[in-house]
Amino acid sequence: MRAEIITIGDELLIGQVVDTNSAWIAEKLNEYGIELYQITSVHDSREHIIAALDEAFSRADIILTTGGLGPTKDDITKHVLCEYFGTHLIEDVRVRAHIEQLYANRPEVLNRLTATQWLVPEKAEILENRVGSAPLMVFHHGKQILASMPGVPYEMKVAMEEQILPYIGRATANIIHRTLQVTGIPESSLAILLEEYEASMPSTLHLAYLPKDGIIRLRLSSYGDLSEDEMNHWFNELKHLTKEYLIAETDEPLEVIVGKMLTERHQTIATAESCTGGKLAALLSKHPGSSAFYYGSVVSYDNSVKEHLLEVPAEIIKAHGVVSEEVVCIMAESIRKQIGTDFAIATSGIAGPTGGSKTKPVGTVWIAWATPDGTTAECFQLGKLREQITDRACMKALVKLIKLLN
C-alpha cells in the first residue's frame, strides 16, 4: 500500500514554518507497513492543490493532506476539496456541538468565522477532532482515500493516532526496518568497513547511512521480501561488524536510551552547562518519564554563576580559563553533590563565532562526567558553527555517558 502527503500553505514555501509534520507522519506510516512514496508542498492556491491531488491519485492508495482548514479567507482546502469531489458544504450538528463545547469558556471565539468550521463537505466522512475545531475529513475515490487534517502539529498528531491511522487499518505490506547507531568512525571509513557486507546483501535489502552530530545511524530496510528471521540474521551481522563503534541497537534518541538505562538502575543525573546553554537539560527532560532520572541543571553562562553557584574558585578560572578540564570537573562534581544525583555532566566551550584563540579555537569544548566512581573529562574540537558545536557537544556528552553506564 502506497501513500502520499500533500502539505498546504504558503508559509511552508517561504520558510516561515518548517514542515515537521511530514517526517512524523512518515514514521507512523512505516509502523503501519505503508510505503510513503512522495511528499508535496503547495501554495494556498486552488490550481496548485488540484494539480497536486491529480498527481497523487495517479500513483497512491492513500493521500494525506495537512493545512488550510482554518476559518480565515486564506484557508481554502475545504472548499477546493468540495469542488474536487463534486460536493458542497452542509452544517454538521456533531461538529457544531463539539466546537461550542470547546469554546464554552471563551465566548468571544464563537463568531461568524468560527461558524464556518462546522460546515463540512456532504460527501465526506467526518471524524472527530478532539483537540481542535477543524473537522477531520475522509473522502473516497474508488478504492483510494484522502484524509484531510489540520496543519497545527499537535492537532495533526492526535488526529493521526486517534482517528486516521485506525481508520486506514494496518496494511499488509511487510516493511521491516532495523537501525543501529555508531560513533567514532568517519562515514567514508564505515562504508569501506562494510563494503563486503553490502556486496553480499540480497537485492531486496537496503543499507542507508544517516550521519548527524557525530552519530551515524545505519538503517537496514526490506520491503516485503524478507522474513523476520532473515532480517535478524543480517542485522546481527551488521552489529558484529560495527561492534567497536556501536552505541545503540535501536533508532531511539540518545537521551531516551540514557533515560531508560538510568531508570532501570534507579539512578539519577544533573547537568551544569556553560556553552550548551541548557540544550543538554532540554534533551534530558524532553520525554515523558524524565522526572524519574533527571533532577535539574544550572546554566552557568557567566563566570560569576560558576563561582557562586557551582563553587568554582576564581583562582582556578584565572589560572586555567573557563574552558578547561579543571573548571568542568569542578562544575560536574559540584552540581552532582548539590543536587544529590548519581551522575552529572558539565560543559564549557567556545561556541563562537568570536572568543577563540590559537590554543583554544572556536569549537573547543571540555565536557566532564562525574560518576559514583570518580570524574573524567575530555576535550573536543566540534566545528566552526555555533549551533553545530553545541549540538555536537550534547551528543558527545550522551555518548560518553552511555559508555560509562555500560
N, C-alpha and C positions, 0 to 999 in steps of 0.2 A: 504494500500500500504506500502511495506516494503523496506527500503534502507540499504545499507552498504557503509562504507567508507574504502578505501584502501589508506594509505599514503605510498609513495615510497621514500626511501632514506636512505643510511647508516647513515647519520648524525642524524636521528631520533632515531636510535637504539643504538648509543653510547653516547647519552646525549648531543651532541654538539648543537642540535637545539631542542627546546621544541615544541611539536605539539599543537599549539593553534588553528590551522585550524579546527580540528575535533569538538572541543567544539562550535565554531562559526557556523559551518555547521549544527551541531545537533540542535541548537536553531532555525535556519532558516527552517530546515525540519519540525520541530514541528509546526512552524507557518503555514506551508502549509498542516498540517494534515498528514504528512508522518512519520511513525514509523521508527526510527533508530534501527536496530537490532544488528549490530556489527561494531566495528572499528578495523582494522587490519593494522599493520605497517610491512613493508617488506624491505629487502635489495634491493639494485640496482643489482638484480640477476634475470636472465631470468627464472630460475626454480622456484624461490620463488614467482615471480609475477604471473606466470601461475598457480601455485598451489592455490594462493590466489583468482585468478579470478574464477577458477573452483569451489571453495568452495562458493564464494559469489553468483555466478549464480545458485547454487543449492538451494538457500533459499531466495533470494532477487529479487525485481522487478527492483530496480534502484541501480546501482553501481557507486559511485563517486570516482575517483582516483585523487590524487594530487601528483605532483612532478615528477622529471625525464624527464622534457621536454626541458631542456636547450640544447645548441649546442655542448656541450663537450662530450668526449668519455664515461664518466660515466653515462650520461643521456640516458637510453636505453628504456624508457617507450614506446615511439612512435614505435620503431622497434619491441618490444615484442607484442604490440597491433596489428601491421600488421600481425605478424605471427599467433597470436591467432585467428584473424578474417579472415585469408586467403586472404590477400590483399597485395598491395605493395605501395611504395611512388611515388607520382607524384607532379609536380610543380603546385601550386595554384596561379594563377595570382593576385587574390584579396589579398591574404596574402602577396605576394611579394610587391605589391604596398603599402600596409599598412606598412610593415617593412621599405621600402625605404623612405617613408614619415616620419616614426617615428624617423629615424636616419639621416634625411636630413641635420641637423646641426652638425652631428658627423660622418663624412665620414669614419673615422678610424675604426668605429664599423662594417661597411659593408665589411666583409671579407668572405673567403670561408666557415668558420664555421657558420657565420650568415646566409649564403645562405641555409644551411640545414634546417633552420626554416620554409622556405616557401615550403618545401617538406612535403606533408600530405598524409595519407592513402587514397587510391582511394575510398574505401567503406565507409569512414566516412563522416558524415555531419559536415561541418566546420562552427563554429560560430565565430564572431568577438571578438578578444581580444583587446579592445580599448586602454588599458594602457600598453600592453607588446607585445613581439614578438612571443611568443609561441602560436600557434593556439589552439583554443578550439575544441575538437573532440568529436562527439557523434556517438556511434556505436549501431546498433540494433541487438538484439539476440533473434529472435522470438518476443514475447511481452515484453521482457526485454530490458532495455537500459543501456549503460555505457557512462558516461561523463567523459572525461579526462581534468584536469585543471592544471595550474602551481601550484607549491608549495609555491611561494612567497605570503605571506598573503594578501597584498593589491591587487595584481593581482587576486588572487583567489576570494576575496570578490566581486570585480567588476564583475568578470565572473559569479559568482553565482547569484548576484542580477539582472544583466542586461541581462544575456543570459540563464543560465542553469535552474533556477527556473521558469522563464516564459515558457521555452521550455517544462519542465515537466508538468506544469499546476497544479492547485490546486487539491489535492487528495480529495476523497470523505470521507475518514475516519474521524469520528467525535472525534478527540482527543481534550480534554479540560484540561487545567491546570489552577489552581488558586494558587497564592502564597502570603503569608503574612510574615512579619518579626517581630520577638520578641527579647527582650533582658532583662537581669536582672534575669534570671532563668536558672539553670543548665539543660542540655538536659535531664538527667535522671528524674529530678523533673517535667519537662514539659511532659515527657512521662507518668508519673504517673497521672498528672492532666488530661491527655487526654485518659486515659485507657477506660473509659466507652464510650466515643465518638467513639474511634476506634472500640470497640467491636460492636457498633450498626451500623457501616457503611455497606453499601451493598458490596458484594464481588467484584463488578466491580469498586469500588473506592479505591484508594491507597493513604496513607499519608506518605510522606517522610520527615525526619528531616535532615536539611543541615546546620550544625554549622560551623561558621568561624569568628574568631576575636571577639568573644563575641556576635555575632549576630546569631540567629537561624532562617533560612528560613523554613517555613512549606509549603510544596507543595502538594496540592490535585490534583490527576490525574485520569481521566477517559478516557478509550479507546473505545469509540463508543457506550456505552450502557446507557449513562446518558444524559438527556436533559439539556439545559442551565438553566432552572428553578430549576431542581433538584440539579445541581451543585451549583447554587447560594444559595439554602437552606443550604447545608452542609457547604459552605464557610462562610455564615453568622453565623452559629452556632459555627464554629471554631473561628471566630472573637470575638464572645461573651465570649467564654470560656477563651480566652487569652487576653482580653481587658486590664488587669492590666499590661501586658508586651508588648503590641502591639505598634510598632513604624511606621509600614508601611503596607499598604494593597496591595502593588504591589511588583514585583520582581526587581524593578529598583534599581541601586546602590544608596546608601545613599546620595552621593554627587549630584546625579541627582535630588533626592527628595528635597534636600536643595535648589538647584538652582531654581527649579520650584516655591518653596514657596517664596523665596526672589524676584524672577522676578514678580510673581503675586502681591506682595506687593510693588513693585518698591523700594525695599531696597537692600543694598549692604553690602559686607563683605570684610575684610582684615585679614591677618594672620601674626603672629610673631612666628617663630619656632626656637627651640633650638634642643632638642633631636630628633625630627622628621625630621630635616634636609631638609625641603622643600617638604616632602611627602604630607602634607595636601594641600599645594599650588598646587601641581601637580594634585591631585584629583579634587579640585575645579575648575581648569582651563582645565580639560581634555576634556570636552564635548563641542560640538558646542553650541554657545549662552552664554557661561560662562562670556563673557565680559559685559553682561547686569547686572551682580550682583557681580562678583569678581574683585576687584581692584588691589590687589597686596600683596606682602609679604616682610618681612625682615627675612632672615635666620641668626639668631644671635647666631652662634655656640660658638664663643669666647666671654668671658666676656666683652672685650673692645667694641664689637659691641653692646652688651646690654647697656653698659654705654653711648656710644657716639651717637648711632642712636635711641635707644629706651628709653633713659633718665632714666635708672635705676641707682640710686645713688650707688656709690661704697660702702658706709657705710651700705646700705641695704643688698647688696650681702655679705659683711663681717659678718654682724650680723645674717643673716638667711640662707645663702648659695643660690646658683643659683637655686637649686631645692627646691623651697619654694612657699608658697601661696603669700607672699609679692611680690616676683620677677615676677611671671607670671601675677599677677593682673596689675602691672605697665606696663609690656610688652603689655598686651592686650589693656589697656587704652591709652597708648602712640601711638600704631600703628593705633588705631581707630581714634584718634584725628589728627594725622599727615596726614593720607591718606584721612580722611574725609568720613568714612563709617558709616553705621548704627550699624553694628556688627563687632566684632573682636574676634579672638581666638588666644591664646598663649599657647605654650607648653614648658616645661622644665623637663628633667628627666635624669635618668641614664640607658642608653641602654646597657651598658656592652660591653664586658664581665668583664671589670675592672671598678673601680671607686666607687663601692658601700661601704657602712659602716653598722654598726649594726643598726643605726637609719634610714638610707636611703639605703637599699639594692638595688642591681641591679634589675631593673624593676619598681622602684619608679618613677612615673610621676605625675607632677602637671599640670593641664590644667585650664585655665581661659577663661571666656566668658564675654566680655564687650558688653553691650547692651544699648539701649536708656534709660532703666530703672535701670541701675546700673551694677555692676560687681560681678560675682560669680566665685568660684574656687573649684576644687575637687582634691583630691589625690587618685591615683590608684596604685595597685600592679599588673603589667601586664605580669609577667612571667620571664623567665630566658634568653631567646634567643633574640638577638638584633633585628632581623627582625620582630619577633613576637611582641616584645614590641612596636616598632614604628608603626606597622600596627594596633595593638590594640588601641594605643593612638589616631590615626586618627579616628578610628571608634567611640571611646568614645567621641571624640570632636564633631563629626557629630550627634551622637545620642542625646547628650545633647542639641545641637543647634536645632534639630527638636522639641524636647520637649519645648524649650523656644519659638520657633516660633508658636507652637500650643497653 
